[in-house]
Amino acid sequence: MLLDKRGSLRQFPLLSQFTIAELLGYTQNVLLKDVDQFSMASALEVREPFFDHELVEYMLRVPDEMKLSERPKNLLVDAMGALLPTEIVDRKKMGFELPFEKWMRNELRDFCTGSIRKLAGRGLLNPDVLIKKWSQFERGSGSVAWSELWHLIVLTEWLENNKF
């Protein structure tokens, strides 16, 4: 149990108090929910072994001094020892990104093209500019980011679905 009978976190070291707040907020309500939804959408079963409740409770009681280090996840790296190759231990941190750019140029191309054309036909924005930006994106020009167009595609679908 993370909280005591009064709902206090004082029983834990300071860093663990921050960790608990992160677990109960962003991690639980955003990260784990998103992983669950994306994995189910891809018919994948995802396990999060480091969220085992006994491991989490144990780590929350580890003193702050043992958690502070120049190297990220130092306790984990030390615990794994030689099982982790140096290319894993020393690689730069990287985020998880969905390949929207690739999808928009391939699997979603017809859908995106149709949405851009629908939006151009509405007269809300300059149709020549919209079509030009989509063409630049399709050609692989680095001058138009996928997100710039994706927002417009989502807007178009919202307008269509809400009868605007």
N, C-alpha and C positions, 0 to 999 in steps of 0.2 A: 504494500500500500504506500503510495507516494506521500500522501498528506496525513498528518496526525489527526486526532479526534477534533481538534479545533481548526483544522484546515491550514495548519502552519507548515512552512517548509524549513523552519529554523533548525530542524534536526540534521539538515544536510549541509555539507560544505558550500561556500558561496557559489563556486562554478557549477555545482550540481543544481543549485536553486535556479540558475539561469537555464540549465539543461532541461529541467522539469518544465519550466515555463515554455521553452521551445517545443518540447515533446507534446505538451497539452494544447499548444496553439498551432503554429505553422506546420510542424511535422505531422501531427495527427490529422488536422483539418485540411491541409493542402497536399503535402508531399505524398503521404500514404494513400490518400483518396485518389490522387491523380495516377499514381502507379497502379492502383487497383483498376481504375477505369481503363487506362491505356492497355494494360495487360489483358484484361477481359476482352477488350475490343479486338485484340490480336490473337485471341484464343491461347494465351500464355498463362501458366501458373507461376506466379512470382513468390518467392520466399524472401523474407528479411531476417536472416539468422541473428543479426546483431540486435534485434528487437525482442529477443527472448526475454520474458519478464524477469527471470532469475539473473541473467547477465546484466540487464539494465539496473535492477535493484542493487546488485553488487557494485557496479561501476559508479552509481550515485554516491556510494559511501566511501569511495577512494578519495584520499585527501587531495586537495587542490595542488599541493606541491608536486605530486606525482603526475598530474595531468598537464602541467605547464612544461612546454618544451619548444625548442626551435624547429623541430621537425613535426609536421602534422601527423596526428594519430600515432604518436611515439609508442604508447603502451601497446597498441595493437601490433605494430611492427615488431617491437621487442618480443611480444608473446608468440608471434609466428616464427621468429627466428629465421632459419635458413629455408623455410618453406616458401618464403616470398622471394622471387627473383629481384635483383637490383633494378631491372628496368621497370618493374611495377612500383617498387618503393620510391625510386627517384624520379618518376615521370611527373610532369606538371599536372596540376589539377585541371579537370575538364568537366564541363557541364553536360547534361543530357539534352540534346536538341532533336526535335522532330525534323525530318527532311522535307519541310514544306517547299523549298525551292525546287528540289528534284520532283516532288509530286506534281507541283504546278506546271512543270514543263513536260511531264509524262502522263501519269495516270489521271490527273485532274485537269489536263490541258483543255479538253473540250468543255468541261464544266466552267472553268475559269474564263475561257474565251467567250462563252455564252453570257456569263454574268457581266463581263466588261462591256460587251455589245449592248446588253439590256440597259446598263447604267448609262452608256453613251446615248442611247435612244430616249432616255428620260428628259434630257435637256437640263439636268441639274448642274452638271459640270461640262466643261468644254469637251465635246466628243472627240475632236481631233487630237487633243492632248491625251485623253484616255487611251485611244487606239494606238497612238504613237508610243506611249509608255509601255503598253502591253507588248507591242512589237519589239521594242528594245529589250524587254525582259526575255521574251521568247528567243531572241538571237543570242542571249547570254551577255548582253552588255552589262557591265558592272555599275552602270549609272542608275539603275532602278532596282531597289531592294524588293525582295519577295513580300516583305511585310507591308510595304507601301501599297501594293496591289491587293494583298489578301484582305486588308481592312475594307477596301472598296468592294471586294467580292462578297464579304460578309454583309456589308451594308446593303448591297443589291438584293441578296437573298432575304434579308430582314424586311426590306421594303416590299418584296414580292409576297412573302408569307403573311405580311400584315396588311396587305391590300392598299398600300400607299402608292 
